Amino acid sequence: MSGNHVPLLIDLKGRRVVIFGGGDVAERKARLFSQGDLVVVSREFSEGILRMSSDGILKIMKADLMSEDGLKIAEMALEGAFIAIPATSDKRLNSELEEMARGKGALVNSVDREGEVVVPSIVKKRSVVLAISTRIPALSRYIRMRLEREVELYALMAELLSGIRNKLKENVGPQSRRRDLLWSVLSDSSVWSCLENGDIAGAHEKAYMRVRENLTPDEQDNLDAGDSQEGLDKRDRERMAWRR
């Protein structure tokens, strides 16, 4: 990834993504960009792309991209496109489609070289997403493999903090105060230890007690007014036990 690229997470809902090609590479791209208004243009399509079309995940447009008529269909598909992905087996054709896409104002994710959109190596565990880019794909994959186990742990912590954060938003006023309380949980090694050992309910109980001991008397009163300590603990243990 060059120094001109900025790492971003983008909501693709309602944005048109056009993939040219119907083979294995195009199918991998289709799975990655499936949250967009996805169109795949090709003469032939893999079984996976056809299944995604049947499931309503994407639309297919049949066209021989090596022909003049096919390129006209490609140009039509690019109208209003946000991202274009030329993923045919012909590099020269891909280059032609890239220029066409840029002429239509679309960003290009190139399979042959670095385009405007670079797809990183991704680790995703529930609400935690890590994107890794090193310019060397093999190294990016290696880093991803090393991080996957740790990210699972972070995902568990994210779920735990989300529940506590929601309660604090209802009962503790200043955002800076809520941030400090959540940080007290993140800094508690006993909470992390429970998560590492698979004791989700124990981790939640320790985290909740850590928050309470850092509350002022007024904040404790506000929290207790919403629900009893016993009720909160019981409900949270049941929820965490169900998640396990």
Order of alpha helices (4+ residues) and beta strands (2+ residues): beta-alpha-beta-alpha-beta-alpha-beta-alpha-beta-beta-beta-alpha-alpha-alpha-alpha-alpha-alpha
